[in-house]
């Protein structure tokens, strides 16, 4: 194996890894996008429920995935990230389920 092809393979592997470590972040982002679409189409309770669920998913992923592979889910320390996302996600879920719909869904 020549040196040039080996170097190219290493560069390619690093480039692929840069994208793969962002998959958990993109999953949470997709959940937030779905929530935004639901809110835009006047399904605010469902949108809030999906938003809170996406944040809880982010907290779970941040808690389980090693820091070296957390990608953009890593903002501060693991404890802070998990605590912040879990707290906000739980509060949003509580709000979505406790507020009277007043004839809306």
HELIX and SHEET records of a PDB file:
HELIX    1   1 UNK A    3  UNK A   20  1                                  18    
HELIX    2   2 UNK A   23  UNK A   40  1                                  18    
HELIX    3   3 UNK A   44  UNK A   64  1                                  21    
HELIX    4   4 UNK A   67  UNK A   69  5                                   3    
HELIX    5   5 UNK A   71  UNK A   73  5                                   3    
HELIX    6   6 UNK A   78  UNK A   98  1                                  21    
END                                                                             
